[in-house]
């Protein structure tokens, strides 16, 4: 199994893309970027697939409502060691 990816990588991907997402379109973008076998972890969770990570990030308030979905901002990404 491959190494777990920190959820911050997804938030940074969202910032880099600069576009709003829905839960479905973000899950699809995660699968495209990281692959279907990718698993993710955060400060307080591990072993998440793309859909579970999106739900987790939404529950933690990491998304900002946008006109046609949601985005994120740099201040929604905590600054600490990501390993």
N, C-alpha and C positions, 0 to 999 in steps of 0.2 A: 504494500500500500504506500502511496506517496505521502510526503510530508504534509501536515496540516497547514492551511493558509490562514493568516490572521484576517478577521473581518475588516480590518482597516484597509486592506488591499482593495476590497470592493468599494468602500467609501472613496478611496483615492481614484479608482476607476471612474466612479460617478462624477467626481470633480473634473477629471481629465476630459470626459466626454461632454460635459456641459449641457446635458439635455435632461428633460424630465422623463421619469419612468413610471410605469404602473408596477404592481407586484409581479405580474406575469412577464412584462418586458424586461424587468431587472433580472428575474430568474433566468430568462433566456440569454441575456447578455453575460451573466455569470457563467452559464454553461458553455457559451461560445468562447469566452476568454480563458476559463480555467479547466474546462472539460467536465464531463458527467461524473467522473470518478473522484473529483476534487472534494475534499472535506475541509471544513473551516472551524476555527476556534475564535473565541473572544476572551475578554478579561474574565468572564464568568461562565462560559459554556464551551463545549468541545464536541467534535464528531458531527457537526451540522452539515447537511447537504445544502444546495442552493436555496431551495424553498424555505427550509427551516431557518437559514441565516437571514433571509429577507424578513420573515416573520419576527425573528429575534430583534433585528435592527429597528423594525417598526415599533415593536413593543418598548424598546429602550429610548424612543424619541429621537432617533438619529436622522430622520427624514424631515424635510421642510416642504410643506404643501406648495405646489406650483400650479400654474394655470391649467396644465393638462397632465397632472400626475403629481410627482414629488421629486425633489432633488435632495442634496445635502450641502452643508457648508463646512469649511475647515474647522469652525468652532464646535462642530458636532463630533469631531474625532479627538478622543483623548490622547494626550501626549505622554507616552510611556514606552517602555521596551515592548516590542511587538513579537518577541519570540516566545 
